[in-house]
């Protein structure tokens, strides 16, 4: 039995691990050829946790290939349009075009806006907003002519409401929603849809790191994951601390499927009920 994405050509950014890796493998399981792109660098200025490595990116590509589809591992910094155009061009040439773009790469850092450094603000906007634009700019022209063109971007519930200590993240994610809604209008004549998934907390390195634990448990000097779990859960409506990556992949795959062919310009909250009390 063929999958929902049989023969589709997919690009996933932030694919070395976490949500990006899971999306890539799930698309491959549904019959797609998948290119995964990541900066593949040990660290980034202002980011407290390590980034995905080249080895992890290659491992994702191997997991994709194990599902039976073609795989490609691409290294590029989404902050650079030139790097993105070169890398995405390689994937499009190898696959003969692109059908589905998953704009997933992003970072999360913390700080109050009144005391935040210009570097912390700038890196956030450069990665989470300008990086998303660079991804769209590099990839979407390769999707023209696709009979099943889909753009799915990862925003956040922080893109739907104000949040303390991540105002720069909220600003970038609100901007991303506005960008994708505008893209939906521009691409509609070509039959290409563009939508946004808004998660709450997800079981990835972005959530599981010391800076995150300290933010949620400022009363402790060296909080652990176990210490932070009740605080994580307190944000959500359903009684769990975070969603699994498969839960977010389910939403992404739906918006990329034929079942969502007439859905565009939408925001889908895969958010453990946070949307019920914020928007």
Backbone as a ProteinNet text record, in pm:
[ID]
protein_1_A
[PRIMARY]
XXXXXXXXXXXXXXXXXXXXXXXXXXXXXXXXXXXXXXXXXXXXXXXXXXXXXXXXXXXXXXXXXXXXXXXXXXXXXXXXXXXXXXXXXXXXXXXXXXXXXXXXXXXXXXXXXXXXXXXXXXXXXXXXXXXXXXXXXXXXXXXXXXXXXXXXXXXXXXXXXXXXXXXXXXXXXXXXXXXXXXXXXXXXXXXXXXXXXXXXXXXXXXXXXXXXXXXXXXXXXXXXXXXXXXXXXXXXXXXXXXXXXXXXXXXXXXXXXXXXXXXXXXXXXXXXXXXXXXX
[TERTIARY]
83.9	0	88.3	61.7	143.2	111.4	210	192.7	128.2	100.8	34.8	121.2	251.2	343.4	426.9	370.4	441.7	494.2	626.7	688.9	709	667.9	687.1	833	874.9	1012.9	1009.7	1074.5	1057.2	1191.2	1186.5	1300.9	1260.6	1339.4	1315.4	1437.1	1419	1531	1535.7	1653.8	1671.8	1658.4	1712.5	1687	1785.9	1882.9	1983.9	1926.5	1828.2	1771.5	1636.2	1578.6	1456.9	1338.7	1258.3	1139.7	1176.7	1283	1321.1	1353.1	1429.3	1460.9	1333	1246.8	1124.5	1036.5	1024	946.2	1004.2	1136.3	1201.1	1175.1	1190.6	1170.2	1023.4	933	790.8	752.1	806.1	779.4	834.2	954	1012.3	926.7	873.3	787.7	659.5	620.8	500.6	532.9	656.5	691.5	765.4	809.3	873.6	1024.7	1083.3	1226.7	1251.2	1353.8	1369.1	1511.9	1524.8	1651.5	1642.7	1743.1	1747.3	1862	1832.8	1930.7	1951.2	2077	2108.2	2238.4	2258	2383.6	2498.9	2469.2	2569	2691	2666.8	2773.5	2762.5	2874	2874.1	2797.1	2805	2741	2706.7	2625.3	2589.1	2589.4	2634	2639.6	2502.5	2501.3	2385.3	2300.9	2322.9	2241.3	2307.7	2234.2	2293.5	2311.9	2245.1	2255	2328.4	2392.4	2463.9	2368	2412.6	2332.2	2351.5	2269.6	2283.9	2417.4	2479.2	2611.4	2602.5	2714.7	2720.7	2691.7	2743.5	2718.5	2570.1	2501.6	2357.6	2280.4	2324.8	2259.7	2274.3	2393.7	2416.2	2334.1	2319.6	2238.9	2092.6	2042.3	1905	1888.2	1984.5	1977.3	1978.1	2055.8	2059.2	1924.6	1861.7	1729.8	1625.3	1636.7	1546.8	1567.2	1691.8	1722.5	1675.3	1681	1637.9	1489.2	1413.8	1270.5	1241	1346.5	1329.3	1332.9	1334.8	1335.2	1474.9	1485.3	1612	1633.6	1759.9	1792.6	1908.8	1909.6	2020.4	2043.5	2170.4	2208	2274.5	2219.1	2266.5	2313.1	2428.8	2481.2	2473	2402.1	2390.6	2342.8	2382.2	2335.8	2216.1	2098.6	1978.4	1984.2	2079.3	2095.6	2157.2	2210.5	2274.7	2190.9	2137.5	2059.8	2145.7	2269.5	2357.5	2381.3	2406.8	2426.3	2299	2184.3	2058.6	2029.8	2051.9	2026	2115.3	2241.3	2332.8	2291.3	2260.9	2226.4	2093.1	1992.3	1860	1864.5	1945.1	1960.2	2014.6	2106.2	2160.7	2051	1967.8	1859.5	1759	1722.6	1624.2	1676.7	1804.9	1863.5	1866.1	1902.5	1909.1	1772.1	1669.7	1534.8	1450	1498.5	1419.3	1311.2	1333.4	1236.2	1199.2	1108.8	1060	907.9	845.9	700.8	661.9	736.9	700	819.3	794.1	896.4	851.9	935.5	907.2	1008.1	960.5	1045.3	1048.5	1144.7	1145.6	1260.6	1371.2	1490.3	1462.1	1516.1	1497.3	1573.9	1581.3	1648.2	1555.8	1589.2	1517.6	1618.4	1617.1	1699.9	1611	1666.7	1586	1643.5	1556.7	1600.8	1488.1	1494.4	1395.5	1430.1	1328.8	1351.5	1423.1	1393	1450.5	1599.8	1650.8	1793.4	1862.9	1792.8	1847.2	1955.3	2061.4	2166.3	2119	2175.9	2142.2	2180.7	2286.2	2330	2226	2171.4	2069.7	1945.6	1901.2	1786.8	1817.5	1931.1	1964	1977.2	2040.8	2056.1	1920.8	1831.1	1697.1	1624.4	1621.2	1550.3	1618.4	1751.9	1825.4	1794.8	1784.9	1760.8	1612.6	1529	1389.8	1298.8	1337.1	1253.3	1322.3	1438.3	1510.3	1551.8	1588.8	1622.9	1505.7	1386.6	1266.4	1243.5	1262.5	1250.4	1352.1	1477.4	1580.4	1545.4	1487.6	1446.6	1338	1237.6	1128.9	1182.8	1266.8	1320.8	1403.4	1478.4	1563.1	1484.8	1379.1	1312.4	1187.9	1106.9	975.8	984.3	1077.5	1083.5	1101.9	1164.3	1180.9	1050.9	948.9	821	720.1	751.3	658.7	635.2	512	478.3	445.1	469.6	434.8	283.2	236.1	92.5	47.7	143.7	109.2	200.4	216.4	305.3	252.8	336.6	298.5	415.9	387.5	482.8	422.8	498.8	454.1	565.5	534.1	633.1	600.9	705	688.7	697.6	586.2	587.3	581.8	496.6	489.4	366.1	320.6	215.7	266	397.7	454.7	438.5	397.5	364.8	219	144.6	2.5	-30.2	68.4	43.9	177.3	172.1	294.5	344.2	477.9	537.7	656.8	661	774.5	903.1	1011.7	1148	1180.2	1082.8	1110.9	1043.9	1045.7	980.9	1041	1170.9	1235.7	1191.9	1176.1	1126	981.7	900	760.9	753.1	838	837.8	869.8	969.5	1007.3	896.8	835.1	732	601.1	568.3	453.7	483	604.4	641.6	636.4	676.7	672.2	529.4	434.1	293.9	247.2	279.9	241.4	303.8	428.4	496.8	430.1	398.5	340.4	198.7	120.9	-11.7	-1.2	95.5	116.4	160.8	248.1	294.2	177.2	83.7	-33.1	-110.8	-124.1	-195.3	-118.4	11.8	93.9	102.7	99.9	116.3	-14.7	-126	-255.7	-280.1	-247.3	-270.5	-194	-85.6	-7.6	-54.1	-155.5	-205.1	-117.7	-29.1	59.2	2.8	-6.6	-58.2	56.7	27.2	126.3	56	101.4	37.4	141.2	92.6	179.1	131	225.2	196.9	250	167.5	206	209.5	327.2	336.6	343.1	323.4	361.5	498.3	519.8	647.9	656.1	777.3	800.6	925.4	925.7	1034.7	1157.5	1229.5	1351.2	1457.6	1578.4	1687.5	1654.7	1572.4	1534.9	1462.5	1393.3	1321.9	1407	1480.3	1557.9	1702.4	1723.8	1858.3	1863	1981	1996.6	1936.6	1949.7	1893.8	1742.1	1679.2	1534.6	1494	1568.6	1537	1546.4	1648.2	1667	1556.5	1509.7	1401.7	1274.4	1246.4	1122.3	1134	1256.7	1276.7	1384.5	1354.7	1453.1	1481.9	1399.4	1418.3	1528.5	1576.5	1681.1	1810.9	1922.3	2051.9	2088.4	2069	2102.6	1987.1	1876.1	1759.9	1786.3	1722	1730.1	1600.4	1599.2	1476	1363.5	1390.4	1286.6	1231.5	1318.4	1273.5	1180.7	1211.6	1139.3	1008.4	993.4	876.3	742.6	721.8	593.2	569.6	675.6	661.7	631.6	695.7	664.3	516.2	466.9	328	231.1	269	178.5	142.2	222.9	195.2	82.2	71.8	-21.4	-157.7	-258.4	-392.4	-407.7	-370.2	-369.4	-253.4	-269.1	-172.7	-46.7	28.5	156.3	256.9	386.6	486.6	521.4	508.2	539.8	484.9	472.1	430.5	550.5	524.1	629.3	648.1	763.8	790.1	690.7	645.2	546.3	416.2	379.7	256.4	264.5	380.9	398.5	410	477.4	487.6	350.7	259.8	124.3	59.2	76.8	17.6	84.1	216.2	289.6	250.1	243.8	207	64.8	-24.9	-161.9	-164.5	-97.6	-99.3	-26.9	62	133.1	60.3	-49	-117.3	-230	-285.5	-400	-523.7	-529.7	-644	-652.8	-540.5	-538.6	-520.2	-558.4	-529	-598.3	-707.6	-778.4	-763.9	-665.5	-633.7	-508.3	-517.5	-400.1	-415.5	-302.7	-305.5	-352	-347	-400.4	-289.8	-327.5	-239.2	-303.4	-232.4	-281.6	-209	-282.8	-224	-214.2	-90.6	-63.3	-0.3	-83	-30.9	-72.6	-118.4	-153	-255.8	-336.8	-444.7	-407	-281.3	-241.1	-323.9	-360.4	-440.8	-578.3	-627.8	-759.4	-760.6	-644.7	-643.1	-569.3	-507.1	-434.8	-500	-539.2	-595.9	-729
-118.2	0	124.3	216.5	336.7	432.3	517.2	611	740.2	826	953	1046.8	1026.1	1116.2	1041.2	937.1	854.3	939.2	932.8	1003.2	1151.9	1205.4	1347.8	1375.7	1495.4	1537.4	1644.5	1614.9	1693.8	1752.1	1875.3	1937	1972.8	1928.8	1958.4	2030.7	2152.1	2221.8	2188.8	2205.2	2164.8	2014.7	1941.6	1798.1	1708.6	1764.6	1678.9	1596.6	1651.3	1579.9	1641.7	1598.3	1658.6	1647.7	1753.8	1753.2	1733.3	1797.2	1786	1644.2	1575.1	1434.8	1351.7	1371.5	1291.9	1318.3	1446.4	1478.8	1407.5	1412.8	1354.5	1204.1	1134.9	989.8	956.7	1032.5	1007.3	1030.7	1134.9	1157.1	1040.9	994.9	882.4	757.2	737.9	621.7	627.9	750	769.4	770.7	734.3	716.7	830.9	930.1	1048	1032.1	1109.1	1132.9	1256.6	1254	1360.3	1412.9	1543.5	1611.7	1678.6	1656.9	1718.7	1818.7	1936.1	2045.1	2091.7	2120.5	2169	2246.8	2334.3	2408.5	2316.3	2207.9	2107.3	2171.8	2254.7	2323.8	2293	2295.7	2258.5	2358.3	2485.6	2585.6	2709.3	2795.7	2924	3028	3146.6	3252.8	3274.1	3289.6	3315.5	3191.1	3079.2	2959	2869.4	2833.5	2765	2615.2	2558.4	2413.8	2386.1	2268.7	2236.7	2217.2	2254.2	2237.3	2097.3	2064.1	1935.7	1926.8	1810.3	1791.1	1733.9	1734.6	1674.2	1523.9	1461.7	1317.9	1290	1374.4	1355.8	1379.9	1477.1	1502.8	1382.3	1327.9	1209.4	1090.9	1079.5	971.8	986.6	1110.5	1132.4	1086.7	1122.5	1081.8	929.4	863.6	716.8	659	720.7	675	693.2	802.8	826.2	719.2	694	594.2	454.8	426	295	271.7	381.6	369.4	345.5	350.9	315.5	429.8	552.9	666	721.2	810.4	880	978.3	995.7	1084.7	1174.3	1294.6	1387.1	1463.2	1479.9	1557.6	1686.1	1800	1929.9	2012.2	2076	2163	2307.4	2390	2532.5	2606	2732.1	2820.8	2897	2878	2941.9	3094	3148.1	3293.4	3348.8	3260.7	3302.7	3261	3358.2	3325.6	3255.2	3297.6	3235.6	3088.2	3056.9	2917.1	2836.7	2894.9	2823	2798.1	2896.5	2878	2768.8	2764.3	2661.9	2522.8	2509	2377.4	2327.3	2413.9	2373.7	2342.6	2417.3	2389.4	2249.9	2205.4	2069.9	1965.4	1985.1	1889.6	1889.1	2007	2015.6	1950.7	1967.6	1904.7	1753	1706.1	1561.5	1496.3	1563.7	1508	1546.7	1639.3	1685.4	1784.2	1857.6	1955.4	1928.2	2010	1992	2004	1928.5	1935.5	1991.8	1956.1	1990.5	2053.5	2167.1	2236.2	2243.4	2193	2200.3	2296.1	2413.5	2519	2496.9	2419.8	2371.8	2427.4	2463	2502.9	2623.8	2621.2	2734.5	2715.5	2822.9	2820.1	2880.3	2858.4	2922.9	2963.4	3092.1	3142.4	3224	3266.9	3329.9	3464.6	3551.3	3679.3	3780.9	3876.5	3983.4	4088.9	4140.1	4235	4361.6	4407.2	4532.5	4524.2	4402.6	4386.2	4296.4	4257.5	4165.3	4232	4158	4211.7	4219.2	4312.3	4324.8	4197.8	4131.2	4007.4	3896.7	3885.4	3782.4	3807.7	3933.3	3968.4	3940.1	3987.7	3975.8	3833.3	3748.4	3608.6	3540.3	3570.4	3511.3	3548.7	3676.7	3721.4	3667.5	3665.6	3617.1	3471	3389.6	3246.1	3217.5	3260.9	3216.2	3289.8	3409.5	3483.4	3503.5	3568.4	3585.8	3450.4	3357.1	3222.9	3154.8	3176.6	3120.3	3184.6	3316.4	3382.8	3327.5	3314.2	3262.4	3122.2	3042.5	2906.5	2910.7	2992.8	3008	3061.1	3162.9	3226	3127.8	3041.5	2945.9	2827.4	2785.4	2659.9	2675.2	2775.8	2783.6	2790.1	2863.4	2862	2722.6	2632.1	2494.2	2414.3	2471.1	2403.7	2443.5	2547.2	2589.7	2473.9	2449.5	2340	2210.7	2203.3	2083	2069	1947.1	1922	1906.9	1906.5	1890.8	1978.7	2103.2	2193.6	2228.6	2210.9	2239.6	2305.1	2411.7	2470.9	2458.3	2398.7	2386.4	2442	2543.9	2608.4	2583.7	2570.7	2552.1	2686.5	2732.3	2850.1	2800.6	2856.8	2821.6	2887.7	2836.5	2908.1	3043.6	3058.8	3189.9	3286.2	3234.6	3319.5	3361.6	3328.4	3362.5	3443.8	3466.1	3538.8	3586.1	3680.5	3723.6	3620.8	3609.9	3516.8	3584.3	3576.4	3632.9	3559.4	3636.1	3583.2	3526.9	3529	3487.3	3583.4	3711.3	3809.3	3814.4	3792.3	3791.1	3669.9	3557.2	3436	3455.9	3515.6	3543.6	3636.9	3738.7	3832.8	3761.3	3674.3	3601.8	3506.6	3437.7	3340.5	3407.1	3523.3	3600.4	3643.4	3692.2	3735	3621.7	3503.7	3387.1	3356.7	3365.6	3341.2	3441.7	3568.7	3670.2	3645.6	3602.5	3574.2	3458.4	3351.9	3233.7	3261.8	3338.2	3375	3457.1	3546.6	3624.7	3534.8	3439.2	3343.7	3262.5	3225.7	3149.6	3225.8	3356.3	3438.3	3443.5	3457	3469.6	3339.3	3226.3	3097	3032.6	3085.1	3024.3	3011.8	3110.5	3094.1	2977.5	2936.5	2822.3	2689.9	2693	2571.4	2520	2604.4	2565.8	2620.9	2537	2581	2616.4	2699.7	2737.5	2749.5	2673.7	2669.1	2664.4	2682.4	2689	2589.9	2520.7	2439.5	2513.5	2524.2	2593.3	2493.2	2438.9	2351.2	2431.1	2362	2412.5	2351.6	2297.6	2233.6	2096	2060.1	1933.7	1867.7	1737.4	1659.4	1660.5	1772.5	1786.6	1857.8	1868.9	1937	2083.2	2144.2	2283.7	2302	2197.1	2200.8	2141.6	2037.3	1966.3	2016.9	2126.9	2179.9	2260	2284.6	2346.1	2486.2	2562.9	2698.2	2694.7	2597.7	2582.2	2541.1	2448.8	2405.2	2523.1	2605.8	2719.8	2823.8	2840.5	2935.2	2892.4	2762.6	2712.1	2687.8	2670.5	2649.4	2744.2	2874.6	2972.6	2960.9	2885.2	2867.9	2768.7	2695.1	2595.9	2638.8	2606.2	2646.9	2566.1	2435.6	2348.4	2251.4	2301.5	2213.4	2108	1994.6	1885.6	1877.3	1788.8	1764.7	1725	1635.8	1591.8	1708.9	1801.8	1919.7	2005.9	2014	2104.3	2046.6	1915.6	1853	1909.2	1926.1	1983.1	2124	2203.2	2338	2333.2	2241.6	2223	2190.8	2098.7	2054.9	2167.3	2256.9	2363.7	2458.6	2465.1	2552.6	2496.4	2363.7	2297.5	2273.7	2252.6	2223.4	2074.4	1990.7	1847.3	1814	1713.9	1690.6	1616.5	1675.6	1621	1735.5	1706.9	1814.4	1862.1	1775.1	1813.3	1708.6	1749	1656.8	1577	1464.7	1388	1441.1	1414.7	1462.4	1403.6	1281.6	1220.9	1300.8	1361.7	1439.5	1559.1	1622.4	1736.6	1689.3	1577.2	1522.2	1486.6	1439.5	1409.2	1533.5	1647.7	1772.2	1817.1	1806.7	1846.3	1759.3	1629	1536.9	1562.2	1592.2	1621.8	1742.7	1851.3	1972	1952.7	1855.1	1826.9	1725.3	1668.7	1559.9	1610.2	1517.7	1549.7	1583.7	1530.7	1559.2	1708.2	1779.8	1922.3	2008	1956	2026.1	2161.4	2181.8	2309.1	2389.3	2352.9	2429.9	2511.3	2640.6	2725.7	2853.4	2907.4	3025.7	2997.1	2870.7	2830.8	2814.6	2825	2791	2676	2565.2	2445.7	2433.7	2442.4	2437	2292.5	2239.7	2107.6	2133.9	2179.5	2257.5	2211.2	2087.9	2032.7	2121	2190.3	2270.7	2411.8	2452.5	2588.9	2690.6	2655.3	2746.7	2774.9	2684.4	2705.2	2822.2	2855.4	2962.5	3088	3080.9	3197.8	3264.1	3186.2	3242.6	3173.5
0	0	0	-89	-98.1	15.6	50.7	158.6	113.1	208.9	178.8	96.6	98.2	28.2	-74.8	-132.1	-228.4	-343.8	-366.3	-477.9	-456.7	-341.2	-314.7	-280.4	-313.9	-288.5	-180.1	-66.9	54.7	99.9	148.4	214.9	356.4	454.8	595.9	651	703.5	766.6	915.7	973.9	1112.8	1127.5	1030.9	1022.8	1092.8	1163.2	1225.5	1339.6	1409.3	1524.3	1559	1670.9	1723	1629.2	1624.8	1540.1	1393.5	1349	1208.3	1166.9	1250.6	1219.6	1214.5	1311.8	1315.8	1194.4	1155.7	1035.5	913.9	899.7	783.1	773.6	884.8	884.5	858.4	915.8	893.5	746.9	684.4	542.4	459.1	491.5	417.6	433.3	552.2	578.7	496.8	460.2	377.8	229	192.8	52.3	-13.6	63.5	6	-4.5	-95.4	-98.1	-12.5	73.3	171.4	176.9	163	187.8	324.1	408	540.4	543.1	596.4	598.3	740.7	775.2	908.6	903.4	999.9	1008.7	1046.1	1119	1156	1220.1	1319.7	1392.3	1540.5	1609.4	1750.9	1836.3	1801.4	1885.3	1803.4	1863.5	1803.9	1914.8	1881.2	1980.2	2044	2173.9	2260.3	2288.7	2220.6	2240.5	2344.4	2449.4	2564	2542.7	2446.1	2424.9	2293.6	2278.9	2155	2038.3	1920.3	1800.3	1742.9	1642.7	1577	1503.9	1506.9	1447.8	1306.4	1238.2	1104.6	1113.1	1218.6	1234.5	1253.5	1330.4	1351.2	1222.2	1143.4	1014.5	922.4	916.7	833.3	883.5	1014.4	1071.1	1030.4	1030.2	985.1	841	754.8	614.7	602.6	687.9	686.1	729.1	828.5	873	763.5	689.4	576.4	470	435.1	331.3	372.7	502.8	551.7	531	514.2	487.6	339.9	256.1	115.7	16.6	63.6	-27.9	-51.2	-146.7	-167.6	-53	-15.2	95.3	56.1	111	90.3	219.2	257	374.8	327.4	367	320.9	439.4	425.6	530.6	483.8	559.5	528.2	651.7	661.5	767.1	713.1	772	718.3	726.2	799.9	805.8	677.5	593.5	469.5	350.1	276.1	156.9	53.4	38.2	-60.7	-28.6	98	136.6	113.7	146.4	129	-18.3	-102.8	-245.9	-302.9	-259.6	-310.1	-263.9	-135.6	-80.9	-133.7	-133	-181.2	-330	-403.4	-545.7	-571.1	-485	-498.5	-480.5	-378.1	-352.5	-466.3	-513.9	-622.5	-749	-774.2	-893.8	-879.2	-760.1	-736.9	-745.4	-694.1	-690.1	-810.4	-891.6	-1005.6	-966.5	-856.6	-808.8	-664.4	-611.3	-475.1	-473.3	-384.1	-366.5	-230.5	-128.2	8.9	79.6	141.7	219.8	364.8	455.7	598.7	661.6	697.9	755	905.8	950.6	1088.3	1172.2	1111.9	1187.8	1275.5	1396.3	1485.7	1614.9	1693	1822.4	1927.5	2053.9	2163.2	2270.1	2305	2413.8	2507.1	2619.2	2722.3	2764.9	2814	2867.9	2865.6	2957.1	2960.3	2856.6	2787.6	2679.7	2728.3	2848.4	2897.4	2923.2	2940.3	2967.7	2865.9	2761.8	2661.8	2577.9	2547.5	2462.5	2318.2	2243.5	2102.2	2026.3	2071.2	2006.5	2023.6	2144.5	2169.4	2084.9	2080.9	1997	1849.8	1803.1	1661.6	1614.8	1696.5	1656.8	1646	1740.2	1735.7	1606.9	1574.1	1454.3	1328.6	1328.7	1211.6	1182.6	1287.2	1267.7	1245.5	1339.6	1340.1	1243.2	1200.6	1106.5	972.7	973.3	846.4	789.5	875.4	828.3	761	814	750.9	614.4	606.2	476	377.6	420.5	330.6	281.1	369.7	331.8	225.3	247.6	149.7	18.2	27.5	-93.5	-174.9	-107.6	-178	-233.2	-161.8	-197.1	-282.3	-255.1	-320	-472.9	-533.4	-680.1	-739.9	-663.4	-711	-700.1	-635.3	-618.5	-725.3	-800.2	-905.4	-1002.1	-1034.5	-1124.4	-1053.4	-921.1	-847.1	-839.9	-852.6	-841.3	-696.4	-605	-463.7	-379	-418.6	-347.7	-209.4	-108.3	29.5	101.6	173.6	267.4	406.3	497.1	636.7	724.3	801.9	887.5	1034.5	1115.9	1259.3	1328.9	1383.6	1469.4	1613.3	1695.3	1836.6	1896.3	2008.8	2080.3	2129.4	2137.8	2168.8	2052.2	1937.8	1824	1823.1	1928.5	1938.1	2061.5	2148.3	2273.1	2329.2	2423.5	2487.9	2588.1	2601.1	2696.2	2763.5	2895.6	2967.9	2933.2	2929.4	2914.2	2776.1	2684.6	2546.1	2447.7	2481.5	2394.5	2255.4	2244.9	2113	2031.7	2100	2035.4	1989.9	2077	2041.3	1920.9	1918.6	1806.4	1675	1677.7	1557.2	1512	1606.8	1571.8	1528.8	1585.1	1534.7	1391.7	1368.7	1234.1	1133.9	1175.7	1087.7	1044.4	1137.4	1101.9	997.4	1017.4	919.8	784.4	784	658.5	584.1	657	591.6	543.6	618.2	569.9	441.1	434.3	312.4	198.3	229.8	129.1	74.4	162.7	118.3	11.4	28.8	-69.8	-201.6	-191.8	-313	-392	-321.1	-388.1	-431.3	-382.7	-415.1	-564.7	-647.7	-792.1	-853.4	-788.9	-838	-778.2	-692.8	-630	-517.7	-464.6	-354.4	-224.6	-123	5.5	100.2	198.7	299.8	434.2	531.9	662.8	773.8	896.3	1013.7	1118.9	1181.8	1299.7	1421.5	1525.5	1649	1764.1	1795.6	1912.9	2042	2151.5	2282.7	2310.9	2426.2	2457.2	2391.6	2346.8	2277.7	2336.7	2340.1	2398.9	2307.5	2306.7	2227.4	2311	2254.9	2323.5	2352.3	2270	2291.9	2424.8	2467.5	2595.8	2708.2	2675.3	2776.6	2778.2	2850.7	2867.9	2997.3	3047.4	3178.6	3185.5	3076.7	3076.7	3091.5	3026.4	3037.1	3178.8	3238	3373.7	3471.6	3454.8	3545.2	3526.3	3404.1	3379.5	3451.6	3444.6	3504.5	3654.7	3705.5	3848.7	3901.6	3902.1	3950.3	4099.6	4170.4	4314.1	4346.8	4245.8	4268	4200.6	4262.4	4207.7	4084.5	4089.5	3976.8	3950.5	3898	3876.6	3769.1	3785.7	3689.3	3610.2	3512.2	3437.2	3530.1	3623.5	3716.2	3797	3833.1	3905.8	3819.9	3691.8	3602.2	3549.4	3552.8	3490.5	3541	3670.8	3714.9	3661.2	3650.9	3595.6	3446.9	3376.1	3234.3	3217.6	3300	3288.6	3321.2	3410.8	3453.8	3340.3	3236.4	3122.5	3036.8	3032.2	2941.9	3007.5	2925.7	2976.4	3004.3	2908.5	2933.1	3027.1	3112.5	3220.2	3176.9	3085.4	3041.7	3031.2	3049.9	3046.6	2906.9	2807.7	2670.4	2573.9	2448.6	2343.6	2295.1	2231.7	2166.5	2024.3	1966.2	1830	1730.3	1754	1664.4	1661	1772.5	1777.5	1682.9	1677	1587.8	1443.3	1421.3	1286.6	1230.2	1314.6	1269.2	1208.9	1276	1226.4	1096.6	1090.7	970	851.2	873	764.8	716.2	806.9	765.3	672.3	712.1	629.9	497.1	490.7	365.9	278.1	326.9	256.9	168.2	90.5	5.7	88.6	211	297.1	332.2	319.3	351.6	226.1	110.4	-15.1	-25.8	44.3	39.3	168.1	247.7	367.9	340	349.4	330.5	411.9	455.3	541.1	682	723.4	853.6	956.8	1084.3	1195.3	1271.5	1280.6	1349	1482.3	1591.9	1725.4	1772.3	1770.4	1826.6	1962.8	2058.4	2169.4	2307.5	2322.2	2452.9	2523.7	2445	2500.6	2538.9	2520.4	2554.5	2477.3	2354.8	2271.6	2333.2	2418	2478.7	2576.3	2632.1	2731.4	2684.1	2564.6	2516	2394.5	2295.2	2171.2	2141.4
[MASK]
+++++++++++++++++++++++++++++++++++++++++++++++++++++++++++++++++++++++++++++++++++++++++++++++++++++++++++++++++++++++++++++++++++++++++++++++++++++++++++++++++++++++++++++++++++++++++++++++++++++++++++++++++++++++++++++++++++++++++++++++++++++++++++++++++++++++++++++++++++++++

